Amino acid sequence: MSSVDYEKAQKLGKKEYQYRMMHGMRPTLEVLDDILPGWGNFSEVPLGLVQIPADQIVGTKTGGRSNAFSANFMPILKDDTEFAYKWSALCDSHVEEGIREPIKAYEYMNKFYVLEGNKRVSVMKYFDVVSIPGTVIRIIPKRTEEKENKIYYEFMDFYELSKINFIWFSEEGSFAKLQKEVGKAPGEVWSDDERLDFSSIYTRFSKEYKERDKDKLKITVGDAFLALIELYGYKQVQDKTTKELKNMIIRNWEEFKLLEKQNAIDLKLDPTNEKKSLLSLILPSSMSSLKIAFIYEKTAGSSAWTYAHELGRLHLEQAFPGQVHTIYYDNITKDTIEDTIQDAVAKGCDIVFTTTPAFVQASVKAAVEYPAIRILNCSLNTSHRYIRTYYARMHEAKFLMGAIAGAMAVNDKAAYVADIPVYGTIANINAFALGAKMINPRVKVYLEWTSKKDQDIYEKINCTGASCISGKDMVIPEDMSRYFGLYCLENDETVSLAMPLWHWGKFYEQLVRAIMDGTWKYDDNSSEKKAINYWWGMSSGVVDVICSEKLPIGTKRLVEFLKETISRGEFNPFSGILYSQEGIVQGNPHYSLSPEEIATMDWLLDNVIGSIPADEELQETVKPTVLQQGIKQKER
């Protein structure tokens, strides 16, 4: 029988060899000595006896035996050679009693290279053994700024805690995310039971994922597994039967496909202007009426953000009398959001708007569960295929507000009150600072955050002596505070100068009209499927600035001029040379930042006095939103 197995293995080896030759790839085993950095650029650490994942054994330490095997470790030498006889004898040993003698191997960048035991590895790979015992020496390269090197150092930190070597990621920060998702604190060591439980669910996931991965996605199995447990929770995935896990993988496949794209988000900057076909104009629309649910994290009376969306909901009913019926839910939490969406579906809603980034995971899960329901989440730079997301280019309005502040700040000092450090917020701050600097090069913008712990921000603003203050965007009905919009303080009295406007009603009206007339589908007609994020601004009427009567006429004219040029696309606030607090960001005077660069910026302009708060500085109530949508800060 062993000779028959050798012939089968040899055929597998030759097939792999020929395939690789035809595609310009190395047909035989990788050789570690050929790829190691120069002497002195790495160190060696013995790991002792380790269970080596078989699919991570990719080559040999030296070149002596590399040509006896194809790249998949199957033999390619003739069947009448001494090599073939020894391979066949090992095959008999494996079938009769199992190969027990550990191999010797080197680990480099989480791949393994055999020093002794190449034929044993070949035989066990032929029989689809999952792991192979081996005495391992780890080769550690010097730290560099290369992405793969950084991921490897993150892996080594994770390995020290978990002793898990069979998972790998293609993005930085993923090992720390995994540690968190399985319920472990940073630096917390895994127990043997936790390691075994993880191995069990990951092995089941890996098997089902690989069977489904016919297109060979350019992500690791670990990338897909992490995405799944981030969405559903580790415990929930762990409790699934193999059949349930398989169905979960199939239903979430579009999410996995999105992970392999470098630019996975398609920012739609204006409403679609696709013309309907003649046939669709003749035939009646199938969406003649809609029932829509709005889900709020707070109440309209206690939150300016919720109040703005509630005004949008009321506008929608007025815009489509008799055609659109809306319902709303408020004071919803992360613990109740899933049940709330289910209730909206049970009540026959065709569209569900979840109006905070904290609800994005529940929105995706519901969209997978109810594919016929259109679910949209209000967030920016969110990469999901099963939902669409939306936001407004408020930085355009903030630029105008900054220009007003630059003109009105009599002592070259302005203050800016920000809420939560999520995508979009940093662009708003910087746009305000740019507008102020354009009018008054000497102006400084003092930044304060309402989401930071234990502080009186208005007391801090008073200490700066700022003569112009950008507060909350609009009034809160139950608060009726005077500190909103852009205002000055004169003899302890607030003098309103301008107010930015989130006109969600116009956004909802245009989006719902696109759904009702069928042009919604045109937003997803490209061959390269991406996550769709509506990011509309002044050009579509969803962002505006309302000027106070007390504003000088010349300043009003300036605001109108800037508004018109921005709306027509003739001027980008983030154009020309830009300096951050740490130095030059963009040095080309003729270049403008792209929408993607604006949406994801994680730096503050050089005339901003303040910083982006770290997680530990934030109030507990805002952490769910920051966890979901917080900017990825650079190491400081």
N, C-alpha and C positions, 0 to 999 in steps of 0.2 A: 504493500500500500504506500510506503514512504516514497518509492520511486515514482508512483503515479502522482503523489502530492508535489514532488519536485517538478515534474513536467507541467502541472497546473500553475505552480508558482512561477516557473520559468516563462510561461506564456504571458502571465500578468506582468512580469518584468519586462519582457520584450515589447509588449504593447505600450507600456509607459515610456520605455526608451525611445521607440519610434515616434510617439506623439510629441515628446519633448524635442527631439531632433527636428521634426517638421516645424515646430513653433519657435525655434531658435533659443531653446532653454537648455541648461545643463542636463544631460540625460542620466548621469550617475550621481552617486551620493555627494553631498556637500562635504568639504574638508575643512575642519576648524582651523588648522594651521594656515590655510590660505586666506582666511578672513580676519584673523586676530589683528588687533592694532599692534604697533611696534612695541618692542620690549621696553618696559618701564611705564607703559600707558595702561597697564591693567594689573590687578592683584588676584591672588588665588585664595579661596576660603573653602576648606573641606566641610561638606554638609552631612557626611556619614551615609548611612543606609536610607535610601529614599525610594518611595514608590513613584516611578517615572511614568507619566502619561505616554502611552505608546505613540500616539499621533504627534507628539512633540519631539520624538527622536528622529532627526532629519539627516544625520550624517555620521562621519567618522572623525576621530581626532587627527589621524595622519592619512596620507594618500595611499598607503599600501594596499588596502582592501576596497577602496572606493569603486574601482572598476569592475568588481565582481558582482555588484548589485546595480539595479536601476535606481532612480531617485525615490521610488516607493519602497525600497529595501527588499524587493523581490529579486531572486538570483537570475543572472543572465548567462552564466558559464555553461558549457555543454554538460550533458547529463552523464558522460563517461569520465568525468574528472574526479580527482580526489576530493575537491571541494564539494561536488554533488553528493558523493558518498557520505561525507561528514554531515552535510545538511540533512540528508535522509535519515541518518542515525539519530540526529537530534530530534527530528520529526517523530521517530518511533518513541524516543524517551518522553517527549511532551505528551503523546497520546496515552502511553502506558502509566506514567507516574508523575508527569509534570516536570518542567524545567525549574529547578529550585535555586541553582547557583546564581548569585547576583552578577550582573554585568558591572563593568567599570566605565564611567562616563564623565564627561565634562559638561557643565551647563553654562551657556553663554547667551545672554539676552533672552532667557526663558526658552531656549531651544537646547536639545541635548545631542552630544556627539560621542560616539562609542569609542572607547580605548580598547577594551577587551569584551568580546561577546557579540560581534556583528552577526554571526550565523544564528545565535540564540534569538537576537532581536528579529531577524528575518523570519524565523520559524514562528515566533509568537505573533508577529504582525500578520503572517499568513493565516493564522487561526483567530484573528481579530481579538487578541488579548487587549484589555483596556489599559492595564498598567504593568510595568515590568520592574522588579526590584533591582536596585543598582547602587553601588557606592559612588557618590557624586562629588566632584570638585567644582565649585562655582568660580567662574572667571568674571571679575568685576572690572568694567572699563572705568576710566576716569570720567568724572562729571563733565558734561558738555551742555550746550544750549540746544542740541538737537532734540526734536520731539520724542523720538524712539528712546533716546538715552534717559530723558526725564521720566517717561512712562516706566522704564525698567527700574529706576531708583524708587519710584512709587510702589512698584511690585515688590521689591525687596523689603520695604517697610511693612507692606501688607503680609508678606510671607513670614516675617518674624512674629507676627501676631497670630496668624492662622495656620501656618505650615501647609497652606494650599498652593499648589503650583500648576493647577490644571485650568485656570481661567486667565484670560488675557484681554486687554482692551486696546482700542485704537485711538482713544482720546485721553488727554491728561485729566487728572482729578477723578477718574472713574473708580480706582481702588478705594479711595476715601468715601465715595458715594456708596459703594457696595458695603463697606464697613458700617455705614450709617443705616442703610436700608435693611440690613439683617438685624438691626437693633443693638449694635455694639457702639460703645463710645469710642472716640479717637484714642488710640493707644491701648484699648482693652484687648486682652488675650482671649482667644477662642478656646473652649473646652473640647475634649475629644468627641463628646456627643454632638456639639454644635457643628463640628467639622464633618462628622458622619452624616448628619441630617442635610447639611449643605451639599455634600457629595452626592447624596441620593437624589435630591431634586434637580441638581444641575446635570447629572448624568441622564436623567429621564428627559429633561428639556433638550439637552444636546442631541440626543438620539432623534427625537421628533423633529427638531429644527433642521438637522442635516438631511433627513428624509424629504423635507419640504423644500430645501434650498437647491432646487434644480437650476436656477439662474446663477448660482454662485455669487451671492451678494458680496460686495467688497467691505464687509464688516466682520468682526469676530463673533463667535457664538456668545462670548461674554458681553459684547455690546448689546446684542438682542436680549439676552437674559436680564441685564440691568434695566433696559428700557421697560421690560414687562413688569418687573417687581417695583419699579418707580411708579408705574401706572396703577397697579392692582394691590401692591403690598406684598412683602415677602411671605408672610404667614398665609395669605389667601392663595398665592401661587403654590406654596408648599403643600397645602391641603387638597389640591386638585388631583383627581385620578388621572391616569395616563391618557385616557380618552378625552377628558375635559381639558387637559393640558394641550393635547393635539389640536382640539377645536379652538382653543385660545390663541395658539400660534397662527392658525390659518386665518382667523378673523382679524388679527392684528398685523398681518403681513405687510400692508401698506406702510405701517409705522416703521417696520424694520427696513423697508426699501428706502425710506426717507433718510435713515441714519447714514447711508453711504454717500449722500450728496454733500459736497463742500458748501454750496450755497443752497440750502434746502428751503428757503423761504422766498416766495414770490410776492413782493410788496406791490400791491395795486394802489397807485397814487391818485387815481381818479376813477369815477364811475365808468363802467364799460359803455362805449358808444357804438357797439356792434348793432348793425341794422338787422331787423328780422327779415326772414325770407318772405317771398310773396305768399307762399302756402300758409305760413304761420300767421300772416296778416288776415287771410281769408277765414281760417279756422278759428273758432272761439277758443279762448284761453282755458286750459284745464284748471287753472288756479284762480277762479273767479272770487273766492272768499278764503280767508285765512283766520286761524285762531293762533294767537301768539302769546307766549309766556315770557315775562321779565322776572329775573331772579336777582334780588338785591341782598348784599351782605348786611346793610344797615337800613334804617328807615329814611324816608325823604325828609322828615322833620329834623333828624339829627345829623345828617351827612350831606354836605354840598355835592359830593360825587353822586350819591343816590338821587338827590333832588334833581340834578341835571338830567339823569337818565329817565326819571319819572316824568319830567317835562317832555322828554322825547317820546315817551309812551303815549301821553295825552295828545301830542301833536299828531302822532300816527293815526289815532282814532278819528281825529278831525279831518285828516287828509284823505281817509278812505271810509267815509260814512257808509255803514251797511255792508261793507266788504271785509273790514278787518275788525275782529273782536280781540281784545287783550285782557289778560289777567296778570296779576303780579304777586310775588311772594317777597316779604322782607324779613330782616333779622335772621337770615339763613347763615348757618355756620358750615365748616368743613365736615362736621359730624352729621349734618342734616341735608346736605346738598344732594346726595344721591337719591334719597327718598323724595326730595322735592321735585327733581327732574322726572322721576317715575310718576309722581302725581300729575305733573303737567302733561305727560304722555297719556296717562289714563283718562285725562279730561279732554283728550282729542286735540291737543295743540299740534300745529304743523311746524311751527318754528319756536325755538327756545333761545332766548338771549340770556347768557350768564354774564353779569356785568362787572366781574372782578377777576384778576389773574389767579386768585386763590382757588377758583372753581374750575380751573382748566382741566385737571386730571379727571374729575368727576364728569366733566363735559365729554371728554374723549371716551371714557368708559361707556357712557350712555349712548354716544353716537355709534359705537361698535355694536351695542346691544339693539339699538333701534335705527337701522340704516335709512329708513324712510323719513325720519324726522331731521329737519335741518337745525343743527345746534351750532351757535356762534358764541364765542367767548371774547370779552373785551380785554385784550392784552396785546402787547407789541413784541415782535421777534419771537413768536411762539411757533415751534415746528411740529405740527401734527397734521396728518392727512385726512382724518375722519371728521374734523371740525374745521370751520373757517374762523379766523380771528379778526378783530377790528380795533382800531384806535384812531386818534386824530392827530394831525401834525401841529400840536399846540405850540411847538417851538417857533412857528411862524408868527403867531400872535405874541409870544413872549419877546421876540425880537423887537416888535413895535413897542411893547411896554418898556423894554430897556431903552429904546431911543427916547421915549418920553421921560424916563427917569434921568437919562443923561442930560436932557435939556432943563429939567426942573430941580436937580440936586444942587442946591446952592453951595454946599460945602464939599462937593466932590465925593460924597458918601451916599451909597444906596444900600438897602437891605433886601434880601430875598428869603422868603419863608417857603421851604420845600416840605413835602410830605414824606413819601417813602422812596428809598433809593432803588427804583426799578427802571427797566428800559423805558426811555422816553423822558424821564425826569431829568436826567443829566443834560440831555439836549436842550430842555427848556431853560435850565439854569444858564448854560453857556450861551444860548441865543440871547437871553436877557442881558448878560454881561457884554456880548458883542454889540448889541444895539446901543447900550449905554456908552461903550467905548468909542463907537463910531461918532457920536455926537460930542462926547467929552473924553478925550484921551486920558485925562487924569482921574477919572472916576474909579472908585473901588466898590465892589459889591460884597457885602458881608452876608455870608450864607448861614442860615439856621434851619434846623430840622424839627418838625413837630413830632416825629416818630422816635426821637431819642429819649432815653430814660431820664427821669428826675431833673427837669430843668424848666425854668420860666423863660421862654424864648423872647418874650416881649421886654422883659427886664434886661436881657442880654443885648437886644437891639437898642434899647435906650442908652446902654453903656457905650455903644459904638458911636452914638450921635448922628446916625444916618438921618438925612433930611427927607429921603424918599424911600418908601417901603412897598415891596410887592408881597401882599399877604395871600390868604386863600383866594381861589379864583372867583368864588361867588359867595353870597350870603347864605347862611344856614338858617332855615325858617325858624327853628326853635331857639336859636341863639341870638339872632338879630345883632350880631357884633358889627361894629363899624370898621373892623380891621379886615377888609377884603378888597380884592383888586389892587390897583396901584394908588397910593395915597401919600399925602404929606401930613406932617404934624405941625400945626401952628397954634401956639399957646394951649397945648394939650387938647386941641380939637383936630379931628381928622378932616382933611380936605381931599375929597375923591378926585382923582385925575383920569383914571381909565379902568376898564374891567375887561378881561379876556372872556370870550364866550365859547363854551362847548355847545354847539347847536346839534345835539344828538337827534332831535326831531328830523332835521334835514337829512342826516345820515340814514336813519331808519326808513324814512320815506323813500329815498332813492334805492335803497337796498331791497325793500319789500316790493317796490315797483318792478325791479329787475327780476325778482322771483315770479311775480304774477304774470309778466309779459314774456317770460321764457329766456331772457337774455342772461340770467344768472349763470347758465351752463357755459357761456362763452369765456368766463373767467378761468375755466379749467380745460381749455382746449389745446394746450401745448403738449408736444410729445414728451417733454421732460416734466413728469409730474412732481410738483412741489407743494409745500404747505402754502395756503393762500391767506394773506394778511392784508386786509383793507386798511390803508393808511392815508386817509383823505385829509385835505387841508383847506386853505382859503379858496382855492380854485373851485371847489365843489360846495362851498358855503357852510361847511360844518365847523369852521373856525373863524372867529371874527374878534374885533376889538371895538368896544363902545367907549367913546371919549366923553369926558365930563364937559359941561358947559363952561367950567372954570378953567379949562385948558386954553392957553393962548392960541389965537387963530393961526399963527404961523406954525406952531407945533401940530395943530390939527391937519393943516395942509401937508405937512411932512408925512404924517401918519397915513393919510389917504394916498399920497404918492407911493410910499413904500408898499402899502397894501395892494395897490394896483399892479405894481411891477412883480411882486411875489406871486400874485394870483395868475398873472399871465406867463409865469415861468421865466421871466426875464432876469430875475435876481434870486440868488441863493444866499441866505444869511451866512452860511458856512463856506464862503469863497475867499480866495486869496490866502495870504500867509497867516497862519494861526499859531499862537503860542499857548502852551499849557503851563501849569504851575511848575512843571519839571523841565520845560524847554520847548523847542520848536516841534510842532506836530505836523504841520504841512507847510513846506517852504516854497511851493510854486505859486506865484502871484496870479496865475491864470487858471488855477485848478479849483474846483468846487468839490466838497465832500459828497460822496454818493449817498443815496437814501440809506443803504445798509450801514455805512460808516456813521451816519448821524444817529440811526436807531440804536446802535450798539456802543456808542462812545462811553468810555470809562475814565475820562480825565476831566479836569476842571480848567477853565481858562485862567490865564495868568493874572487877571485883575479880580479874580474871585478870592476872597479871604474866608477860608473854611475848608472843609474836607468832606469826603463821602464816608458816612459812618460805617464802622465794622459791625458785624452781626451782634457781637456782645454788647454793643452800645444801644441796641434797639429795644423798644418795648416788646413784650411777648405777644401782644395782640397783632402786631404787624409781621411777625416772623413767618407765618404761613405764606403770605403774599411775597415776601422777600425770598423765601425758599424756592418758590415757583418762578418768580420773575426778576429776582435781584440781579443786578449787573455782576458780571464776573470780573472782580477787581484784580488788578495786577498785584504781585507781591511787592510790598513796600519795604 
